[in-house]
Amino acid sequence: MSFNDHYVIIGNGPAGNHAAKTLRKKDKGARITIISDEMIPYYYKPKLTGFIADEIAQKDLLVTSLESYKEKDIRVRLGQAVEQIDPDSKSLVLKHMETIKYSKLIIATGSRERLLPFMSGYADHLKFITSYTDVMDYKDKIQNAKEFFIFGGDLVGFKFLKMLNSMGKKVTILIYPNAFWPYNLTEDMLDQIFTSLSQFDVSIIIKDDISTIDKKDNGSYRIKTLKGVEKTVDMVFSFNGLVPDIDFVKGSGIDTDYGILVNEYLKTNIDGIYACGSCAQIYNPDMKSYSASIGWPNAVVQGEVAAYNLLGDHKVIESVGRKYFDLEGVKIKTTWWGDINDASQE
């Protein structure tokens, strides 16, 4: 550790921010930079639906203000996407072609929306709510629209549905069994979710699929399913889980699968580079396999562990919090550590 060290963190969510906080606590003199492609400091993603519905103000979304970064002498570069990593020269290339040098790197970019391959032809018609940027693009349209179609049914999708219902909107949801990738809903789970959602004023479609989505001249959308259901709506949203946001890692030599492969110390195959949060696939030496984790508590702990290990520690990552989340009354595994056999675990 020295005044010449420059620790760079890509990602401005719970993993990245807790990594930065830990680095500053343990190393008072190093330069620390957080790079984010979003235009807002660290914020509560779970509160985005409340912001859309005007239940909370924009300022209440923030976890950390820009002033607090300055107090900790952490530089934050917002609205700047990383395009490429060059481990040989220890440098990053930003979208506007600026090069940033680092001494050690933590990748904590989280996840982005998952577009199902068979829906790629309708990509221009689909809306996603995975970030503050998405919300700012669609907030006014959501408030003014009257009828919605939701395709999928992951956690965010169900929360969005409840928000629309509370706003008095007319909603149709086609629940897709593979919506919460990499977890799949069984038919029994699907039936339980159907029963739970039936308490809301919403049209529910299960065991069906989208056939076509056409945009009409007046800006509305006509949706047809394989079983002949037809709906005309103002907006179509896709909620089919998330995938690790790691496209910029390609060609860098960093090992990846669907996420960035790291060992139990959150270290990649390249010295000085760590990954944490939902963009990482973590090796479990007991199970001898890699898997990802989701959830704010896991991201926080992983960010802290990645920072400690970057500074020379050897902390083994373990999952935290509940091993399951409640998906409309159905328990789904959330963590990579341990087995799912005991459904009574919390």
JOCORBEL-V36365 format. One record per residue. N is the residue number from 1. PHI is phi in degrees with one decimal (none if undefined). PSI is psi in whole degrees, 0 to 359 (* if undefined). OMEGA is omega in whole degrees, 0 to 359 (* if undefined). Layout:
# JOCORBEL-V36365
n = <N	N>
phi = <PHI	PHI>
psi = <PSI	PSI>
omega = <OMEGA	OMEGA>
This chain:
# JOCORBEL-V36365
n = <1	2	3	4	5	6	7	8	9	10	11	12	13	14	15	16	17	18	19	20	21	22	23	24	25	26	27	28	29	30	31	32	33	34	35	36	37	38	39	40	41	42	43	44	45	46	47	48	49	50	51	52	53	54	55	56	57	58	59	60	61	62	63	64	65	66	67	68	69	70	71	72	73	74	75	76	77	78	79	80	81	82	83	84	85	86	87	88	89	90	91	92	93	94	95	96	97	98	99	100	101	102	103	104	105	106	107	108	109	110	111	112	113	114	115	116	117	118	119	120	121	122	123	124	125	126	127	128	129	130	131	132	133	134	135	136	137	138	139	140	141	142	143	144	145	146	147	148	149	150	151	152	153	154	155	156	157	158	159	160	161	162	163	164	165	166	167	168	169	170	171	172	173	174	175	176	177	178	179	180	181	182	183	184	185	186	187	188	189	190	191	192	193	194	195	196	197	198	199	200	201	202	203	204	205	206	207	208	209	210	211	212	213	214	215	216	217	218	219	220	221	222	223	224	225	226	227	228	229	230	231	232	233	234	235	236	237	238	239	240	241	242	243	244	245	246	247	248	249	250	251	252	253	254	255	256	257	258	259	260	261	262	263	264	265	266	267	268	269	270	271	272	273	274	275	276	277	278	279	280	281	282	283	284	285	286	287	288	289	290	291	292	293	294	295	296	297	298	299	300	301	302	303	304	305	306	307	308	309	310	311	312	313	314	315	316	317	318	319	320	321	322	323	324	325	326	327	328	329	330	331	332	333	334	335	336	337	338	339	340	341	342	343	344	345	346>
phi = <none	-158.0	-71.2	-88.8	-71.8	-129.8	-91.2	-112.7	-119.9	-98.1	123.2	-122.4	-96.7	-61.7	-65.9	-64.8	-70.2	-73.6	-64.7	-63.0	-60.8	-68.5	-59.7	-65.8	-62.9	-91.1	-133.5	-74.1	-102.1	-71.8	-78.2	-129.5	-129.5	-104.5	-114.1	-135.4	-83.1	-90.8	-98.8	-130.9	-64.1	-46.4	-138.0	-86.1	-61.8	-60.8	-91.5	-61.5	-65.5	-65.0	-68.6	-60.1	-82.2	62.4	-83.5	-133.2	-83.8	-56.9	-63.2	-79.8	-74.7	-73.4	-89.8	-133.0	-84.5	-61.1	-64.1	-69.1	-65.2	-62.7	-61.6	-92.1	57.3	-113.6	-84.7	-119.8	-112.4	-95.4	67.6	-131.6	-88.2	-83.6	-99.0	-158.1	-116.5	-118.9	-62.4	-62.8	-96.9	49.6	-142.5	-117.3	-111.5	-84.4	-59.5	-87.8	76.9	-72.5	-107.1	-120.8	-88.1	-135.8	-96.4	-144.3	-133.0	-121.8	-101.0	-140.4	-82.6	68.0	-130.8	-129.1	-62.3	-103.6	-98.0	-66.4	-52.8	-74.9	-101.5	-60.9	-67.4	-110.0	-55.0	-68.7	-92.2	-92.9	-112.9	-129.2	-124.6	-120.7	-154.6	-60.8	-60.0	-58.3	-62.4	-65.9	-69.2	-116.7	-55.9	-63.3	-64.2	-63.9	-65.5	-87.7	-73.2	-112.8	-125.0	-130.9	-122.7	-111.8	-109.9	125.8	137.3	-80.4	-59.1	-64.5	-61.3	-68.4	-66.7	-63.7	-59.6	-63.5	-62.3	-60.5	-62.5	-68.8	-87.6	80.2	-84.3	-91.8	-128.7	-120.0	-124.6	-102.2	-80.4	-102.5	-58.5	-97.1	-65.4	-98.9	-60.8	-91.1	-101.2	-110.5	-86.7	-80.4	-62.8	-64.5	-60.5	-60.4	-65.8	-65.0	-65.8	-57.1	-62.6	-66.3	-73.4	-65.8	-72.6	-96.1	-81.7	-149.6	-88.3	-112.6	-117.1	-129.3	53.9	-146.4	-151.4	-76.2	-96.5	-145.8	-130.9	-118.6	-92.3	-89.1	-60.8	-85.5	93.8	-82.6	-126.6	-108.2	-114.7	-122.0	-103.9	-62.9	-92.5	92.6	-72.6	-125.0	-137.1	-115.3	-134.8	-86.9	-144.1	-120.7	-115.4	-112.1	-130.0	-125.8	78.1	-125.7	-125.7	-54.5	-90.7	-134.6	-57.7	-68.9	-80.0	-57.2	85.4	-86.5	93.2	-75.7	-68.6	-137.7	-122.7	-86.3	-128.5	-81.7	-78.5	-133.5	-85.2	-69.6	-99.7	68.6	-93.8	-78.7	-74.0	-113.6	-57.1	82.4	-123.1	-122.8	-138.4	-153.1	82.3	-74.5	-84.8	-104.6	-108.6	-101.4	-79.9	-105.6	-64.2	-72.6	-89.7	54.8	-155.5	-102.8	-158.0	-100.9	-129.0	-128.7	103.4	-57.4	-58.5	-63.3	-63.0	-59.6	-65.2	-65.1	-61.2	-65.8	-65.2	-59.3	-66.3	-59.4	-71.2	-59.2	-86.7	111.5	-79.7	-136.5	-80.7	-89.0	-74.9	-131.9	-74.7	-131.4	70.4	-74.2	-84.9	-139.2	-112.2	-96.8	-99.9	50.4	88.9	-114.0	-81.4	-124.8	-64.5	-111.8	-112.6	-86.4	-101.4	106.5	-105.1	-106.4	-63.2	-90.5	-72.0	-88.8	-68.1	-122.2>
psi = <132	173	351	349	140	104	123	135	124	113	137	30	198	321	311	318	322	333	314	316	318	318	315	323	321	338	100	338	343	154	137	129	130	130	128	141	355	161	15	143	179	122	166	103	323	343	1	323	323	325	319	318	5	28	335	153	162	319	334	353	332	135	319	130	163	327	323	330	317	321	326	3	46	123	134	125	105	152	29	108	140	129	331	146	132	93	330	318	2	60	156	145	122	168	326	16	10	144	133	128	146	156	323	153	138	126	119	51	356	216	164	174	149	116	116	137	319	352	2	330	343	16	323	341	345	143	150	150	82	355	168	322	316	314	317	329	326	354	308	320	320	317	326	337	157	325	137	149	127	125	123	236	37	187	315	321	318	323	320	319	314	322	313	320	318	337	0	21	155	124	137	134	130	108	121	125	331	20	325	64	138	18	137	141	133	170	323	316	318	317	321	319	319	314	318	317	344	346	345	159	82	144	125	129	126	161	45	178	161	134	307	153	119	136	128	167	331	5	352	175	137	123	134	140	168	333	9	6	136	135	141	121	169	326	147	124	142	126	88	45	182	157	149	137	84	21	326	347	340	135	359	343	354	128	133	157	248	343	184	124	125	158	188	352	6	22	136	184	355	129	137	4	125	158	145	166	196	357	352	145	117	135	130	108	333	319	348	45	165	146	163	166	158	169	142	311	318	319	319	309	320	322	317	315	318	319	314	315	326	327	5	1	177	55	132	132	139	154	160	169	201	148	354	149	159	108	87	50	359	126	129	138	137	335	158	349	115	181	166	9	321	95	357	351	149	*>
omega = <180	179	178	181	175	179	180	178	177	182	188	177	182	180	182	182	178	172	180	180	180	178	180	179	185	181	186	189	185	170	178	180	171	178	181	177	176	184	185	175	180	185	181	177	180	181	184	180	176	178	179	183	181	176	176	180	180	182	181	174	190	170	183	178	177	180	182	174	180	179	180	181	175	180	178	179	185	178	183	184	175	181	188	173	176	182	182	179	183	182	175	174	179	184	180	172	173	177	179	178	176	172	174	191	172	178	183	188	177	186	177	183	178	176	180	184	183	177	184	179	180	185	182	182	187	175	180	175	180	184	175	179	177	183	180	178	191	187	182	180	179	182	183	182	182	185	185	171	178	177	179	180	175	183	180	180	179	177	178	178	180	177	179	180	180	179	178	180	176	189	169	177	171	183	182	186	182	186	182	177	9	179	181	178	174	179	179	177	181	180	179	179	178	180	181	182	182	178	181	177	185	174	185	176	176	178	179	179	179	176	180	170	180	176	182	183	182	177	178	183	175	183	175	177	181	180	172	176	178	179	172	188	179	182	179	180	178	176	184	179	183	174	180	182	188	182	183	181	184	178	183	186	176	183	178	168	168	172	177	183	178	176	184	175	179	178	175	178	182	181	176	179	180	176	182	183	187	175	186	168	189	179	176	184	179	181	180	179	178	171	183	175	176	174	182	182	178	180	180	182	180	177	179	181	178	180	179	183	174	181	173	178	178	179	177	182	173	180	179	175	182	176	182	168	182	181	182	177	180	182	179	181	180	190	183	189	178	186	181	185	183	184	180	183	176	*>
